[in-house]
Amino acid sequence: MNSGWLQFIERKHQVSCMRFITTLLAICLFLSHVRGQETATVCGKVTTSGGQPLPLANISLRGLPQGTTSDTTGYFCLNVPAGRDITLVVSSVGFTTLEYPIRLAPGETRAIHPEMKESTRELEEVTIAAEIRRTGSFVPVSIKDYRLIPNASGQFETLLKTLPGVSSRDELSSRYSVRGGNFDENLVYVNGVEIYRPFLIRSGQQEGLSFINPDLVGSVKFSAGGFGAVYGDRMSSVLDITYRTPQKTGGSASLSFLGGSVHLEGLAAKKKISWLAGIRYKTNRYLLQSLDIAGDYQPSFFDFQTYLQYTPAPRWKFSFLGNLSLNEYRFVPEDRETSFGTVNHAVKLYVLYDGQEQDRFNTWTGALTAAYKPSSSLVLKFTASAFRTMEAETFDILGRYSLNELDKEMGSESLGDSILNIGIGSFLNHARNYLTGTIASMEHRGEYLAGGSTWSWGLKYRYETVDHGIHEWKMVDSAGFSVPYNNEAVNLSCVSLGELTLRSGRLTSFLQYSRRFMAGSGYLSLNAGMRSNYWDLTGEWLLSPRISIVFEPNWEKDYRFHLSGGTYHQPPLFREYTDREGNSNLHIKAQRSVHFVGGADRYLKLWERPFVFSAEAYFKWMDRLIPYRIENMLIRYAGENLARGFATGLDLKLNGEFVPGTESWASLSLMRTREDIPGDSYTDETGAAVFPGYYPRPTDQLVNFGLHFQDYLPDNPSLRVQLTLMYGSRLPVSYPGTDRYDLYFRMPPYRRVDIGFIKVWVEEGTENRFQGKLRGIRHFSVSAEVFNLLDINNTISYHWISTVNNLSGETRMYAVPNYLTSRRINIKLTVRF
């Protein structure tokens, strides 16, 4: 297909998207003026005394049936009778109830912004996640569920992996893909600050602690696509974390075979200062010892994190978010035994190793925010933030291998033993990869509430520096022949050599309009905005219009419908510049995706308990894509904008109280994602040119299923069980040594079951025999977790072994699976005070 035709398609696609979004915006603005004249509207934002949004606050009218709840951002809007005296009541568990006597004229809209103060009365922790309502494309995530879930990685992101549209095949890693995207396409925010992670990590063994410290988290919301203009420049998803504001002195501690954590929190200076601080240490050595490669694993991961808030006056607030992360990984391999193949062709690989690997990933993050609230309707924020990373990946590992065919004859005395050697050789892996990077930014954000409308805006300048050196190669010898075989020279199997020095600046801005109003027989919530991005390295200006609509009909059955769409650009950050050989392309353009998302939520009662069934369909058109391959957790890009593609699918979820008083859920995702490199071709055996067309992307996974189930003994609810089940169908894997992306096979499906048994000895608000004996202790529990309960060998990647025939010089390749961890038992102690 020629370039002119492609440009025509791109222009037509952009115009269609703009028309679609503009039409929806015009319709919604028109509907916002179609209201009944006998009613009025009260809108506002519910916050805590610390200024944090308060979701799930109840807003009702005394003596009248009308009512609603605040969304995950604290916003609410309620249609009320006009021309009469009424009392608006705002309440929430753990906070003092507020009342507002009002009288409104027909058609009038009034803004009321309740600031809730914490109740001094101790209350038992309550979870009603099945009643939490969606906000546009965002769904809330309960932090309490994380505390209970069996978790091999110890990362908060484990909880996301059971949600619809989210996929991950490595229990050691916090990384995940969403709706056909890769790990680099996900945004993470903590208190409005964009979070970055180390760049050189290639496996879950190397990965340390993710930035998110669960001990400090207050609220979580997640969008798998179709998010608003407030959120930045990635193509797949947003994880938005808000750390909580402490209301009293307290803390927690936990200890297990995989590490431990301690956090403290409190108030000072007559509650003008609040502080959170947490220390975590992680070592996954216990898990790594179950891998096929035996050796001396010495991982050591440490981080310190703090969140400080200072309110010198009612209109001013200052906050600081800081993080120091020190991650080291040292590995001295000894040997490996792996059996693989089929019943008809069973093979065993045996390897003896020399050498070692030493990696270091140290990061620092700091963000200082000043918030000024000149009135109840206006908030102005100014943030200065910086991220610094220093990374080193070094290894020299020599492996001498023997590949043997196994006896497969049933009844044979040597069944399963090696009976024929089919290959011997060695390989030498070498790397000296270093990276130093800094990302510094200055940002202003504002929010203005006018009647029932909210205007949000932002302007951000980001300056980044990257100094990267990659020196990596692999030499393979098979029976005295170097691979790839050449009778005139000794060749390296693969080489990546390159240097990159980058200095660049980016300017981004957004403007967003939000409104909730009566429309016909229900409420309509509108969120529309525009985002812009300029990168001085290429001089590229990008515009991203986005819109979302939520409709809540006043039907007898409780439904909620939502529709969202928009354009999402992803300018390259680091890895996208560099191809597999280490060459850098600084003229690369931003990848682009257009989202169309629609779905519905049905809130219902089953067995007199709350449930919600959610269904969401989506289609994403993508162009200017940079093709890539995934090797374990490492993404190797082609370094050029070569492809176009799409992702489409259906996400389903049912969650609620399957067991009274507990929250469980099951999710099912069906997805297809493909891409095409226009004009690429190859020559077949007849000499004819073949155009492969669309081929599966590396994240193409037809079926993904997740289950999280909680239960307890009816006569002893302090004895609890948590079960997590995950299934992911076969992912495509590319063959090494070829530039053709359409050549692939599929690895086996991912299947994993984790289970945890918990004994709660002390729980605040419940009676037990330790009540009053352990003063100051609000919670104490002991849990036993069984990871990979069924002991399934899940494949994460492949080690390719090449054998050369001594007579013909022909090469044969074997894909030896690299398995993930096997069954392990973990004991964990948790205390909160």
N, C-alpha and C positions, 0 to 999 in steps of 0.2 A: 504494500500500500504506500503510495507516494506521500511526501511530506505535506503537500498542499491539501490533500484530502484529510490528513490527520489534523491539520490546523483548522480546517472547516468544521470537523467534528468537535474539536475542543471549543471553538467559538460558539457553536450551536449549543453545546452542553452548558457552557457558562451562562448564555442568555436564557436558556430554559430554566436553569436553577434560580437565576435572579428573578425571572417572571413568577416562578412558583412562590418564592418567599415573599416577593412584593405583593402578590395577590392575597396571600394569607394574611399579611400584615394589614392590608387595606380592609379586608372583610372584618378582622377582629376589631380594628379601630372604629369601624362603623357600628359593629354590634355593641361596643362599649357605651354608645349613646342611646341604645334602645333599652330603656328601663321603664319600669312601672312608675307612675306618678304618685302612688299612694305609699311608697316605701322610701327609705333612705338607706345609706350605707355607712358602716363603721369599718375602717381599715387601720392597720398599724403593725407594729413589730414588737413582739414580746422579748424582753431581754432580762438577764439576771442583774443583780446589783453591780456585778463586775463588768457589765456591758456585753456579755456573751449572748448570742441568740438562744432562745429557750424553745425547743420544739415540743409538740404535744401538749401545750398549755390548753386548757378548756376555756372557751369563750362562750358564754351563754347569757340569756336574758332571764332575769328573775320572774318566775311565774308564767313564762312563755316557752313554747316548744323549740324556738329557734336556737341554734348553736352550731359551733364549728370548733376546730382545733388549729393551732399554729403549725406551720410546716417546719421542715428541718432548718430553715433559715430564721424561724421565729415569726414569719409574716402570717397575717390572717386578714380576712375580709368577710363581713357578715351583713346580710340584708336584714334591716330592722323596720318595725312599723313607724310610720311618720305621724307627726301631729299629736303625740301623746307622751306622757312622762314614762320613761322606762329606766331600768337599772342594768347596766352591763357588768357581768361578773366574770373575773379572770382568775382561774385557779390552776394549780399544778401540784403534783405530789412532791412534798418536801419544801413547799414555798407558802408564804402567807397569802391568803386570798385577797384580791383587790376588787372594789366596787366603784362604778362610775355612773352616777345619775345623769341622764341626758334627755334632751328633747330636740328632735330634728324635724326640719321642714321637708315636705315631699321632694324627692330628688336630690336632697342634700347629701354630701359626703363629708364625714368628719374623720380626722386622723387622731387616734389615741394610741400612745406607745407605753404600755405598762412596763414598769421596772420592778421585777419580782425580788423580794427579799427572802432569804432562806429561813424556813421555820426552825425554831430551836428544838422542836420535838423530834426525837429520834424515830426514824421510820425504816421499816424493812425495805430492802432493795426490791423494786418491782420491775418486771419486764413485760411489756405488752406489745412486742414487736409486730404481732399480727394485726394490730390496730394502727400502726404507723402508716401515714399516707405518703405516697410518692409526690415528689416535687419536680414536675417536668420530667426530665430524663433521669433524675437522681432517685436512688432508693437508699434508705437509711440502713446502717449496719450496726448491730448491737455489740458493744464492747464486752458485755457480760458473756456472750457466746464464745468469744475468744478465750476467756479465762478457763473455760471448761473443755475446749476441743483438744483431742490428742494431737500433739504438734511436734513432729520430728525436727523441724528447722528452728523452732522457737520464734518464728517471725509472725507478725500480725497478718501479713498477706496470705497466710495459710487459710484463713477464714474466707477470703475472697474466692479461693479456688473451688469452693463448692457452689458458687453462685452461677446462674445461667449466663452463658456467653463467655465465661472465663475458663482458661485452660492452662494446665501446667503438668509437666511430666517429670518433675524432679522435686522430691520431698526435701532435698538439701538446700534448695534455693528459694528465695522470696520472689523471683521473677515469674511473670505470668503473661500470657497473650490473651487478647480480647477480640473476639469476632474476626478472626483471620489476620489480626495485626501481629507484629513481633514485639519483643520485650522493650525495644526503644521507642515505641509509639504510645506509651502510657505516661500521663501526667500525675504527679503526686504533689499535693500542697499540705503544708502544716501551718496553721494560723495565717493563711494567705501567702506564705512564702513558698516559692517553687523549690522542690528538693531534687538534688542530683545524686548520682551514685558513681562509684568507681567505673572506669571505662575498660580496663584490660582484663577483667575477670572472665575466665573461659569455662569454669565448671563450678558446680555447687560445692565441691570440696574447698575451693578457694574463698568462697563468698562468706563474708563475716555477718555482722548484724546489720539489718536494714535500719534506716534512719528512725522509723517510727518506734517509739518506746511505748508499749501498751499500758504501762503503769501510769502514764501521764495523760492518756487520751480521755477526752470528754465526750465527743460526738464524732460520728463518721458517716459520710455519705459517698456513694459511688455511682458513676454513670458509665455505662458501656457504649455510649455513643449518642450523638445529638445534643451535646451539652452547649451551654450558652457562651456568649462572647466574652464574659468575664474570664473564662479559662483559656489558657494559652495554646501554644502552637504544637500540638501533637494530633495524630490522626485516629487514635483508637479510644482512649478512656481517660477518666479523671477520678482519682481518689483524693477526697477532700477531708482532711483531719483537722479537728479543733481540739487543742489541749484545754483542759478544764481550769477553772479558777477555784482554788481551794477556799473552803468556808471555815475550816478549822485545822488544827495541827493533826497530822496523821502520817501514815506511811505504810509500806508493805515490804515483804522480803520473800524470795523463793529460792529453792535450791534443788538441783536434780543432777543426774549423771551427765547432763549436757551443759551444765554451767549454773549460773545464779544471777540474781538481780536484787537491788535494794533501791527503794525510792522513799523520799521524805517530802513533805509539803507543809505549808503553814502560812500564818499571817504575822505581820509586824507593823509597827508605827500606827497603832490604832486602826488597823485593817486597811491602811493606805497602801501597804506593800503585801503582795502575795507571791509565793514562790513555790516552784516545783523543781526537784532535782532527782536524777536517777542515774545509777551506775549498773552496767550490765557486763557480764563476762560469759563468753560462750566457747566451748570446745566440742567439736563433733567427732573427736577421736574415737569415742565408743562406737559410733555408727560406722565410721570409715573402716574400722577393723573387720567389718562384715563384707567388704568388697572383695572381688576376685584377686586384685593385686595386693599381695601381702607385703608389709613393710612397716617402717617406723613413721607413723603419721603424727605430726606435731602442729596442729592448728591452734592459734591463740587469737581470740577476737575480744576486744574491749571497747566500750564507749561510755562517755559521760555526757549527760544532756541536762539542760536547765531551761526553765521558762520563768522569767521574772516579770511582774507587773507592778507599776507604781502609779497611783492616782493622787496627785498632789491637790487637785481641785476637781469639782464635779464635772467640769467641761474638758479636762485634760486627762489623758492616760498615756503612759509610756510602757513599752514592753520590750523584752529582749529574749530572743531564742538562740541558744548556743549548743553546739554539738562538737565533740572531739571523738574521733573514731580511729583506733589503732588496730590494724588487722595484719597478722603474719601467718604464713602457711609454709611449713617445711615438711618435706616428704623424702624419705630414703627408701625407694622400692627394693624389694628382695626377689620375689618370684611371683608367677601367676600361673594358674591352671583354669582354663575355661573350656567347657564342653558345649558344642553347638551343632547345628545341622539338622538333619531330618532322620526319621527312622531308617530310611534306605541309605543315608550317607551321613553317618555320625562321625564327627571330627573333634579332636582335642588339641588345644594350643597350650604349650608349656614354654614359659619364658623365664630366663634368669637375668636379673638386672644388676647394673652398676651405675653409680652416679646419684644425683639428688636434684631436688627442685626447691628453690627458695623464693617466696613471693612476699611483697609488702604492699599494702594498700592503706595509706593513711589519709584521712580527710578531716577538714575543719569547716564548720558552717556557723555563720553568725548573722543575725538580723535584728536591727533596732527599729522599732516602730513608734511613731508619735501620732496619737489620735486626738483630734480636737472636735468637740461637739458644741458649736455655737448656739444651737437650738435643738429642740426635740426632733426636728425634721431633717437636720443636716449633720452629716459626719464627714470629716476630712481626715485622711490618713496619709502619712509620709513614711516610707520605709527605705532604709539603706541595708543592703545585704551583701554577703560575700561567701563564696565557696572556693576552697582550695584543696587540691588533691595532689599527692605525690605517690606514684605507683612504680613498682619494679617487678618484673616477672623474669626470672632467670632459671634455666635448667640445662643440664647436660646429663642425659640418660641413655645409656647403652643397654640394649636388650638383645640377648641371644636366644633364638626361638627354635622350637621343633614342632612341626605340625604332623599329627599322626591320625590315621584312620582307625576307628574303633570297631571291634568285633560286634556285629549286630545280629548274629545268628542266635535265635531263641534256643535255650537248652545247652548252649556251648559253655564249657567250663571257663572260657576266657571272655564271656560276654561283658562288654564294656571296657575291655582292655585294649591297649594299642597293639595292632597287628601289622601295620604298614606305615612306614614313614613316607610322607608325600611332600615334605619340604623342610629345609633347614636354612637358617640364615641369621642375619642380625640387622639391627637398625640403630641409628644414633640420632637423637633429637636434641637440638641446640637452640637456645633462645637467650637473647639479651635485649629485652623490651623495657623501655622506660617512658614514663609520661609525667609531666608536670603541667598542671592546668589551674587557671584562676578564672572565676566568673563573678564579676562584681556588678551590682545594679543599684539604681536609684529609682524609686517608684512613688507616684502619687495616685491615690484612689479616693473617690468620693461617692456619697450616696445621699440623695435628696428625696424625701417623702412628701408628695404634694397630693393631698386628698387621698384617693385610693390608688395613686400611681407612685411608682418608685423609679427614679432615674439613677443609674450607676455609671461611673466613668473611671477611666484610668489612663495613665501615661507612664511609660517605663523606658529607661535607657539601660542597656546591658553591654558591658565591655568584657571581652573574653580573650585570654591568652592560652595557647597550647604549644608545648614543646614536646615532641614525640619522636622517639627513635625506635624502629623495629628492625631487629637483626635475628632472623629465625630461619632455620633450615632443617631438613631431614634427609639423612642418607640411608638407603636401604640396600642390603646385600642379600642375595638369595643364591645359595649353592655356588658362591664365587662370582656371581654376576651382579653388577649394579643395576638397580631398577629406577627409572626406565632403562631397558637394555640398549646398549650401543656398542658395537664391536670396535669402535675407534676411540672412545673416551669413557671416563668414569663420570656419571651424571648424578646430581643430587635429585632426590625424589620431588622435593618442593623447596622453594626459596622465597622468602619475603624480606626484602631489604629496602629501607626507606627512612627519610627524615622529613619532619613536618614542623614548621614554625608558623604559627598563626596569630595574628593580632587583628581583631575586628570588633565592630560595634553594631548593635541592633537597637532599633527604636520601635516600640509597639504601643498601641493605644486601643481603647475600646469605648463604646457607648452602648448602654443597654437600657431598655424600657420594660418595666414590669407592671402589670395591672391585674386585679381580680375583680370581676363585676358580675352582676346578674345578666344572664342571656337566656331568654325564654324560660324554660322550666328548670333552670339549674345555674350553676356558677361556672364562669369561664375565666381561666388564668392564662394570661398572655405574657410571654417573654420574648422580646425581639431585640436584636442588636447587630452591631457591625464591629469587626476587629480589623486592625491594620498592622502590617509588619514591614519594616524596611531594614535591609541588611547592606551595610556599606561595602562589603567585600565584592558583591556582584551588582549593587545598585538596583536590586529587585524590590519593587513595591508589591505588596500582597494585600488583598481585601477579602474578608471572610464574613459574609452575611449569615446570620443564624436566627432561628425562630423556634419556639416551642409553645404548644397550646395544650392545656389540660381542661377537660370539661367534666363537671360533676353534676349529673342530672338528679333532680329531686324525684327519683322513682322509688317505688316501694322496695325494690331490690337495689342494693348498694353497689353501684358501679362507678368507675372512674376511667375515662378515656384520655389518651394523650397522643400527640403527634408532634414530631420535631424534625428539623432538617437544617442543613447549612453546609457551608464550604469550610474545609479544614486543611490548612497548609502545615507542612512539617519541614522547616528549613534544616539543613544539616547541622549537626552539633560537633561531632568529631569523627565517628567511625565511618559515616557515609562518604567522607572525602577519599578514603583509602581503599584500594582494591586488594585482591588476594596476594599480589606480588609486592605490596608495599608502596606502590606509586600513588601520589596524591593529585587530586583534581579539584582545584579551588574555584572552578567555574561551574560547579554543580548547582542545580536549581532546587528549589523546595519541592518536595513531593506534595501531591494534592489529592484530596478525597472529598467526595460529596455524600453526605449522609441523608437517608430518608428512613425515619423510624416511626412506627405506629404500634400502639398496643392498648390493652385494657386491663384493669384490675377489678376483680369481683370480690367484695368483702362479704363474708357469709358466716353462718353459724352451723357447725357440724357437731353433733353430740352435745349441743348447748355450749360449745366452746368456739372462740374466734379463729377464723381461718381467712386466708386471702389467696386467691388463684390469679396469677399474672401470666399474660401472654404478650409477647412482643415480636413483631416481624421487622426486618430491616433489609435495606439494600445500600451498599456502598460502591460507588463508582470511583476508581482511582486512576490517575495518570501521572506522568513524569516520575514513575516509580524507578527505584534503584534496585535491581534484582539482587538477591542475596542467598546465601546458604547458611545453615545453622550447624555448627559442630559443637555438640554438647550445649553449653550456654553461650558460646561465642558466635556472633553474627559476622560473617565475612561478606561485605558488600562488593558489588561489581565496580563501584566508583563512577558510574555514569547513569544519567536519566535515560533508561532504555525502554521501559515497559509501561504498559497500561494494564488495568485489571479490575476485578470486582470481587465483592464478598456479599453473600446473601444468606439469610437464615431465619430461623424461628427459635425463640427462647421461651421456655415454659417453667413455671415455678409454683409449687404449692407449699405454703408454710402455715403453721399454726400449732395449736395445742393438741397434738396427737395423743399425748399423755397430759392429763390435767396439771396446769401450773408450770409446764415446760414448753420450750419453743423448739420445734423440729422442722425440717424442710427437705424437699426433694426438687431437683432441677434437672431439666432435660434441654439440650441444645442440639439443633440440627443446622449444619453450616456447610457451605461450599465457597471456596475462594480460588480464583484462577487469575493468571496473568499471561500477557502475550508481548513478545518483543517484535514489533512490526518490522517486516522485511527480512527477519532472520531465516536462514535456510541451511540445509546440509545436503550433501550428495549421497544418494543411496548406491547400492552395489551395481545398479545398472547405469550409473552416471547421471541419473535424472535429479533435478533439484526438488527437494521436499521442504514445504513450509509447515512447520509443526503446529502453528496457531497457538491456541490457549492451552496451558499446562498448569497443573496444580502448584500453588505457592507452598513454601515449606511448612506453613501452618494449616494446611488444608486438612481438616478433621471433621468427618461427616457427623459423628455422634459423640457427644460429651454428656456424661451423667454424673451428678453429685448428690450425695445424701448425707445429712447430718441428723442424727436421731438421739434424743435424750429420754431417759427413763429413771425410775427410782423404785425402791421397795415400798409398797403401799403402807406397810406397818412401820417402816423405818426410812423416812424420806431423806435422812442424812447419808444413806448409801445410794449412790447414783452411778449411772453408766452413760458414757458418751460413745457413740459409734459414728465413724466417718467412712464413707465408701466413695471411691472415685473410679470412673471408667472413661477412657478416651480411646476412640478408634484409631486405626493405623495412620500414621503420618508419613508423608513422602520423604525419601532420603536420596540425595544426589550421589552419583558415582564420582570418585576422585579422578583427577587428571583429565577432565573434559570441560569444555566451555559450554556444552549444551545443557540447558536447564530443563529440557523436556525429557531427558533420560533420568529415570528414577525407579526405585522400588519402594515398598512400604514396610516399615518396621512393625513388629507385633503391637497389639493394643496395650494400653497402660491400664493395669488393674491393681487396685490397692484398697485394703481395709485396715483401718486403725481403730483401736478400742481403748477406752480409758475407764477405770473403776475408781471412784472417788468416795472417800469417807470424810464427811464434814464433822469435825469435833466441836467447833464453835461457829455459830452464825448469828450475827446481830439480829435481834427481833424474834428469835426462836428460843424455846426453852430446851436446855440440855443439862447434863449432870456437872458440866464444867462452869455453868453460869455463876459468876461471882468469884470463882477461883482464879481465873486468868484475867486480872483486871487490865483494862485498856485494850484487850484483844477483841477485835470485831469479827475476825474470821480466822479459822485455822483448819486446814484440810491436808490430807495425805492422799495422793493418787498413784495408781499403778497403770502405766500406759504400755500397751503392746503395739508396736509399730510393725506394719506389714504382717498382719495377723495370719494370713494364708501363706506367707513366705513365697511370694511369687517373684520370679526373676523378671523385673521390668527393664527394658532396654532404653538407655539414654542416648547412646551413640554407637559408632562402630570403629574398631581398630582394623585397618586394612593390611592384610598380609599378602605379599606377592611372591609366588614361586616361579622359578625359571627352569624349564626343561634343559638339562645339560646337553642334549643332542640337537634340538631344534632352536633353542634360545627363545621359545615362546613363553609368554608370561600368563599365569593364571592368578586371579585375585580371589581372596577369601575375605568376607565381611565378618569379623569376629565381634560379637556383641559385647559392649561394655554395660554390665548390669549395674543397677542401683542397689541400695542397701537391702539386706535380708532382714528376717525377723529379729527384733530387739525389744527388750523390756526396760522401761525407764521408771524410776521412782522419783516423785516430786513432792516437796513440802511447800506449802503456801501459807503465809500469815499476813493479815492486814490489821493495822492498829491505828 
